[in-house]
Amino acid sequence: MRWVTPALAWLRACRYIGPMASAPEAPPARIGVVTAQLAFVVIAALFVYGFVGVAKEAELRRECSAPCYLHPDYLAADKRAPAFTFKDLRGGTVSLEGLRGKVVLLNFWSKTCGPCLEEMPSLAELAQIVHDRPDVAVVAVSIDDGPDDVNPTLQTVLHGPPPFEVAFDPDAKVVTGAYGTRLFPETWILDKQGVIRARFDGAREWNNPMVVNFLDGLRGGDYCPVTIDGPSLTGKAGKLCEEMSGT
């Protein structure tokens, strides 16, 4: 019976160890904890992704709200404005280089242009609104002969001296040559680096709060990734711009 004792010992060991190929099963409670943790991570990731997406769209709407609402005839940021140097009302000069570092609203007009004179009071009001912003300049460029030629008109339309810079291009070499303007008024908005951001054909209400928002956005370096060229509207924010402008 000597073999009985080793056999009993072997059987007892099998009760605790089991077959060598079997792995211990994880307790059901542990599986539930791991599953819950994985579900939490997935939900959190989806939440963060959704939050980031909403935040990006909100920022895009903020940057694009003013330019899309105003819907200029041209909107982009890929062309530099042609250089210019004009004589002003006081006999001095105003140049694009001298305006570097400022957001510039450049308005082309003539005293014989009825719509130009109609929009001028709102242009004057805009100039007064942004007067406390040293990095914004409103410049009205006339193709008339000079100060003596337009002073009576300005006095009649504005009932006083203009609150904006008045400059002259009597030969229209810059206005119709470099900028290609044929119909007046025409207004260009340039950023602080002299890049053309927008062009408006025809008269506008320049005292519109959205115009001020647009200028303030450019002061802060805002960029709306959309291109408007006449009826064409393209770019990353094209659909959004269509929605906001109602076009």
C-alpha positions as CSV (number, residue, x, y, z in Angstrom):
1,M,0.0,0.0,0.0
2,R,3.0,2.3,-0.2
3,W,1.6,3.8,-3.5
4,V,-1.6,5.0,-1.8
5,T,0.0,7.9,0.1
6,P,1.6,9.6,-3.0
7,A,-1.7,9.0,-5.0
8,L,-3.8,10.7,-2.3
9,A,-1.3,13.6,-2.3
10,W,-1.6,14.0,-6.1
11,L,-5.5,14.0,-5.9
12,R,-5.5,16.7,-3.2
13,A,-3.1,18.9,-5.4
14,C,-5.5,18.5,-8.4
15,R,-8.4,19.9,-6.3
16,Y,-6.5,23.2,-5.9
17,I,-4.5,23.5,-9.0
18,G,-6.7,22.0,-11.6
19,P,-5.5,21.2,-15.2
20,M,-2.4,23.0,-16.2
21,A,-4.0,24.4,-19.4
22,S,-6.8,26.3,-17.6
23,A,-6.5,30.0,-16.8
24,P,-8.2,31.5,-13.7
25,E,-11.5,33.2,-14.7
26,A,-11.9,36.9,-13.9
27,P,-14.6,37.5,-11.3
28,P,-17.9,38.9,-12.9
29,A,-17.7,42.0,-10.7
30,R,-14.2,42.9,-12.2
31,I,-15.5,42.5,-15.7
32,G,-18.3,44.9,-15.0
33,V,-15.9,47.5,-13.6
34,V,-13.7,47.4,-16.7
35,T,-16.7,47.6,-19.0
36,A,-18.0,50.7,-17.1
37,Q,-14.6,52.3,-17.3
38,L,-14.3,51.7,-21.1
39,A,-17.8,53.1,-21.6
40,F,-16.9,56.2,-19.6
41,V,-13.8,56.8,-21.7
42,V,-15.7,56.5,-24.9
43,I,-18.5,58.9,-23.7
44,A,-15.9,61.4,-22.5
45,A,-14.0,61.3,-25.8
46,L,-17.3,61.9,-27.7
47,F,-18.2,64.7,-25.4
48,V,-14.8,66.4,-25.8
49,Y,-14.9,65.9,-29.6
50,G,-18.4,67.4,-29.7
51,F,-17.4,70.3,-27.4
52,V,-14.3,71.1,-29.5
53,G,-16.4,71.0,-32.7
54,V,-19.0,73.3,-31.2
55,A,-16.3,75.7,-29.9
56,K,-14.7,75.8,-33.4
57,E,-18.0,76.5,-35.1
58,A,-18.7,79.3,-32.5
59,E,-15.3,80.9,-33.2
60,L,-15.9,80.6,-36.9
61,R,-19.3,82.3,-36.6
62,R,-17.7,85.1,-34.5
63,E,-15.0,85.7,-37.1
64,C,-17.4,85.5,-40.0
65,S,-20.5,87.1,-38.7
66,A,-19.7,90.7,-39.7
67,P,-18.1,90.1,-43.2
68,C,-20.7,87.5,-44.1
69,Y,-23.6,89.7,-43.0
70,L,-22.2,92.7,-44.9
71,H,-21.5,90.5,-47.9
72,P,-19.1,92.7,-49.9
73,D,-18.6,92.3,-53.6
74,Y,-15.2,91.0,-52.9
75,L,-13.9,89.3,-49.8
76,A,-10.5,87.5,-49.5
77,A,-7.1,88.0,-48.0
78,D,-4.7,87.1,-50.8
79,K,-3.9,90.4,-52.5
80,R,-2.0,93.4,-51.4
81,A,-3.4,96.8,-52.1
82,P,-1.5,98.8,-54.7
83,A,0.7,101.5,-53.2
84,F,-0.4,105.1,-53.3
85,T,0.7,108.6,-52.3
86,F,-2.0,111.3,-52.4
87,K,-2.1,115.0,-51.5
88,D,-4.6,115.8,-48.7
89,L,-6.8,118.7,-47.9
90,R,-4.0,120.5,-45.9
91,G,-1.4,120.2,-48.6
92,G,0.3,117.2,-46.9
93,T,0.5,113.6,-48.2
94,V,-1.2,110.4,-47.2
95,S,0.3,107.1,-48.4
96,L,-0.3,103.4,-48.0
97,E,3.1,103.0,-46.5
98,G,2.3,105.7,-43.9
99,L,-0.9,103.8,-43.0
100,R,0.9,100.5,-42.4
101,G,-0.1,99.1,-39.0
102,K,-3.7,100.5,-39.4
103,V,-6.9,99.0,-40.6
104,V,-7.8,101.3,-43.5
105,L,-11.2,102.1,-45.0
106,L,-10.5,103.6,-48.4
107,N,-13.4,105.3,-50.1
108,F,-13.2,106.5,-53.7
109,W,-15.6,109.3,-54.6
110,S,-16.3,112.4,-56.7
111,K,-18.4,115.5,-56.1
112,T,-20.4,114.7,-59.3
113,C,-21.4,111.3,-57.9
114,G,-24.9,111.5,-56.3
115,P,-24.6,108.1,-54.3
116,C,-21.2,109.2,-53.1
117,L,-22.7,112.3,-51.5
118,E,-25.6,110.4,-50.1
119,E,-23.4,107.9,-48.2
120,M,-20.9,110.5,-47.0
121,P,-22.8,111.5,-43.8
122,S,-22.7,107.8,-42.7
123,L,-19.0,107.7,-43.6
124,A,-18.5,110.7,-41.4
125,E,-20.4,109.1,-38.5
126,L,-18.3,105.9,-38.9
127,A,-15.1,108.1,-38.7
128,Q,-16.4,109.6,-35.5
129,I,-17.3,106.2,-34.0
130,V,-13.7,104.8,-34.6
131,H,-12.0,108.1,-33.7
132,D,-10.8,106.6,-30.4
133,R,-9.1,103.7,-32.3
134,P,-5.7,104.9,-33.3
135,D,-5.2,101.8,-35.5
136,V,-8.1,102.6,-37.8
137,A,-8.0,105.1,-40.6
138,V,-10.9,106.4,-42.8
139,V,-9.6,107.9,-46.0
140,A,-11.9,109.4,-48.7
141,V,-10.0,109.7,-52.0
142,S,-11.6,112.2,-54.5
143,I,-10.8,112.2,-58.2
144,D,-11.7,116.0,-58.3
145,D,-9.1,118.7,-58.8
146,G,-8.3,119.5,-55.2
147,P,-9.4,121.2,-51.9
148,D,-10.9,124.2,-53.6
149,D,-12.9,122.1,-55.9
150,V,-14.5,120.0,-53.1
151,N,-14.6,122.2,-50.0
152,P,-18.0,123.8,-50.8
153,T,-19.5,120.3,-51.5
154,L,-18.1,118.9,-48.2
155,Q,-19.4,121.8,-46.3
156,T,-22.9,121.4,-47.8
157,V,-23.0,117.6,-47.3
158,L,-21.4,117.4,-43.8
159,H,-22.2,120.9,-42.4
160,G,-18.7,121.2,-41.2
161,P,-15.1,119.9,-41.8
162,P,-14.9,116.2,-42.6
163,P,-13.9,114.0,-39.6
164,F,-11.9,111.7,-41.9
165,E,-8.9,112.1,-44.1
166,V,-9.6,113.6,-47.6
167,A,-7.1,112.9,-50.3
168,F,-6.9,113.6,-54.1
169,D,-6.2,111.6,-57.2
170,P,-7.1,114.2,-59.9
171,D,-5.8,112.2,-62.8
172,A,-7.3,109.0,-61.4
173,K,-4.1,107.2,-62.2
174,V,-4.3,105.2,-58.9
175,V,-8.1,105.0,-58.5
176,T,-9.0,103.8,-62.0
177,G,-5.5,102.6,-63.0
178,A,-4.1,100.6,-60.1
179,Y,-7.4,99.8,-58.4
180,G,-9.5,99.5,-61.5
181,T,-12.5,101.6,-60.2
182,R,-15.0,102.6,-62.8
183,L,-18.1,103.3,-60.9
184,F,-18.3,105.4,-57.8
185,P,-18.5,105.2,-54.8
186,E,-16.3,102.2,-54.3
187,T,-14.8,101.3,-50.9
188,W,-11.9,99.1,-50.0
189,I,-11.0,97.7,-46.6
190,L,-7.3,96.9,-46.0
191,D,-5.8,95.1,-43.0
192,K,-2.8,96.3,-41.0
193,Q,-0.4,94.7,-43.5
194,G,-2.0,96.4,-46.5
195,V,-3.8,93.3,-47.6
196,I,-7.2,93.8,-49.3
197,R,-9.8,92.2,-47.2
198,A,-13.0,93.5,-48.8
199,R,-14.4,95.7,-51.6
200,F,-17.8,97.2,-51.6
201,D,-19.3,98.5,-54.9
202,G,-21.9,101.3,-54.5
203,A,-23.1,103.3,-51.6
204,R,-23.5,101.7,-48.1
205,E,-24.6,102.7,-44.7
206,W,-21.2,102.9,-43.0
207,N,-22.6,103.7,-39.6
208,N,-23.9,100.1,-39.5
209,P,-22.6,98.4,-36.2
210,M,-21.5,95.4,-38.3
211,V,-19.1,97.6,-40.2
212,V,-17.5,98.6,-36.8
213,N,-17.4,94.9,-35.8
214,F,-15.7,94.1,-39.1
215,L,-13.1,96.7,-38.5
216,D,-12.6,95.7,-34.9
217,G,-12.2,92.1,-36.0
218,L,-9.4,93.0,-38.5
219,R,-7.8,95.1,-35.7
220,G,-7.6,91.9,-33.7
221,G,-6.4,89.7,-36.6
222,D,-9.6,87.9,-37.3
223,Y,-9.8,85.9,-40.5
224,C,-12.9,84.5,-42.0
225,P,-11.9,81.6,-44.4
226,V,-14.3,82.4,-47.2
227,T,-13.8,84.0,-50.6
228,I,-16.5,86.2,-52.2
229,D,-16.0,87.4,-55.7
230,G,-19.3,88.7,-57.1
231,P,-21.8,85.9,-57.1
232,S,-19.2,83.3,-56.3
233,L,-18.8,82.3,-52.6
234,T,-16.3,79.6,-51.7
235,G,-14.0,78.5,-49.0
236,K,-14.1,76.6,-45.7
237,A,-16.8,78.9,-44.3
238,G,-18.7,79.2,-47.6
239,K,-21.8,77.3,-46.4
240,L,-21.8,79.1,-43.1
241,C,-21.5,82.4,-44.8
242,E,-24.4,81.6,-47.1
243,E,-26.5,80.8,-44.0
244,M,-25.6,84.0,-42.2
245,S,-25.9,86.3,-45.1
246,G,-29.1,84.7,-46.4
247,T,-27.8,84.4,-49.9
